[in-house]
Amino acid sequence: MNIVSTADLRRTYGEGETAVHALAGVTLSFPAAQFTAIMGPSGSGKSTLMHLLAGLDKPSSGSVVVDGQELAGLGDSGLTALRRDRLGFVFQAFNLVPVLTAEENIKLPLTLAGKQVDQAWFDKLVDTVGLRDRLTHRPSELSGGQQQRVAVARALVHRPAVLFADEPTGNLDSSSSEEVLGLLRQAVDEFDQTVIMVTHEAAAASVADRLVVLRDGVVVHDGAGQDAEGVLDLMKAVG
Ligand SMILES: Nc1ncnc2c1ncn2[C@@H]1O[C@H](COP(=O)(O)OP(=O)(O)OP(=O)(O)O)[C@@H](O)[C@H]1O
């Protein structure tokens, strides 16, 4: 079953001769429990695609279906509810709330939605991300890697249909990057989580099951995951 799919997705900024075709017809399907890395040179349309998949921007034409819902058919409140209830996000900047503890940050999506915390799931997540002894700490008292692990737990606490990760290791050293990527991998393997990650880093992309490469707003490669060397070779070949 596809959790996310697009059909001939286009997004044009501006008009006439100065128009930029950030996405120029992208048709992709993302099956459940698959880890996809999206790569491509700067300006190839990766952020635009992520924003459209998450309903944060509207396409010029084409469709996006997420968790069985055509986004064009949802109003602003429907999109907000979809993002809150069905999507998880991890960004390069950890985006934690500074005055809240790690535990409060992790539970925030549920608090905001007025939903009960599934304590067994919360405990499992906390143990998976290895933050049991840091739950009462505020973000400023945590390392970058720990903060991003809080962000991963927060993105998973409401069991989203899909987790979007936008350069999740962009601000991390290599060992923290490995930890965070390992967590995302574990979420796919153990929790059947669907993950779609944009990255510039071959090492990050190498943990994915599938590699999609964009260039000039179109898909120029869509294939099985590669090791880091394979990713670099592929990027050279398509770049
Ligand atoms: N709000 C906007 N107005 C005009 N042009 C835009 C806007 N946002 C993006 N673009 C253009 O659309 C194209 C795709 O941009 P996008 O940010 O999706 O690329 P990207 O692959 O995410 O790049 P990067 O790796 O640098 O983040 C670029 O040419 C960019 O300049």
The ligand as an ORCA input file, in Angstrom:
! r2SCAN-3c Opt
* xyz 0 1
  N       9.421     31.005     -2.930
  C      10.111     30.893     -4.068
  N      10.046     31.844     -5.026
  C      10.714     31.723     -6.185
  N      11.512     30.670     -6.501
  C      11.631     29.708     -5.585
  C      10.957     29.757     -4.319
  N      11.282     28.633     -3.629
  C      12.112     27.925     -4.409
  N      12.328     28.552     -5.592
  C      13.161     28.068     -6.690
  O      12.716     26.763     -7.044
  C      13.822     25.928     -7.345
  C      13.790     24.698     -6.436
  O      14.056     25.114     -5.096
  P      14.097     24.114     -3.879
  O      14.287     24.932     -2.654
  O      12.953     23.192     -3.925
  O      15.436     23.287     -4.191
  P      16.289     22.330     -3.256
  O      16.640     21.161     -4.094
  O      15.562     22.086     -1.988
  O      17.595     23.200     -2.964
  P      18.609     23.203     -1.713
  O      19.327     21.881     -1.770
  O      19.512     24.348     -2.010
  O      17.786     23.377     -0.468
  C      15.060     26.783     -7.189
  O      15.424     27.265     -8.464
  C      14.615     27.901     -6.301
  O      15.352     29.079     -6.545
*
